[in-house]
Amino acid sequence: MLCRRHLKQAIGNWWVRTQTDNPFRNSDRVALCRSRLLEMAIHQQKPLKTSDVARAFQISRPTALLWLRRFVEEGVFISIQAERKVVGYRLRDEYIRK
């Protein structure tokens, strides 16, 4: 049985998705996340860890992992592996300002 909170959440999600003037469409969010991650990686000057990204963006670690994997697939980051486990993500050389 649905509680009132779940019903309000479902209606709120539907409302946001149906608005035509929604400034935060999925493509906009991805571009914003990419630019903020680039800034974070350049500023830190060390490999990013999933937990660092999760803490900085106030998101869950699984969501941070999804973001980082997406940007590895797009060629923005390179995963750093120790044995078979990914231990961090490094910015590709093309994105580093010299």
C-alpha positions, 0 to 999 in steps of 0.5 A: 500500500502506498503511503502519502509520502510516496504518493507525493514523491511520485506526483512530484517526479511526474510534475518535474518530468512533464514541464517543458521549461525544466532547466535541468533536463538530463543532458544539461545535468550530464554536462554540468556534472562533467564540467564540475568533475573536470574542475574537481580533477584539475583542482585536486591534481590527484586521482579521484576516488568514488567516495571523494566524488560522492562526498563532493556532490552529496550523492551515493557512492553507486551514483558516483560510480555510475558517473565516473564509469560514464565519463570513462566510456566517453574518454574524459577519465582513465580508470586506475587499476590495482590488480583487477580492482579500480582504485581511482580515476585520472583525467586524460592528458587532453583535458589538463590545462598546461 
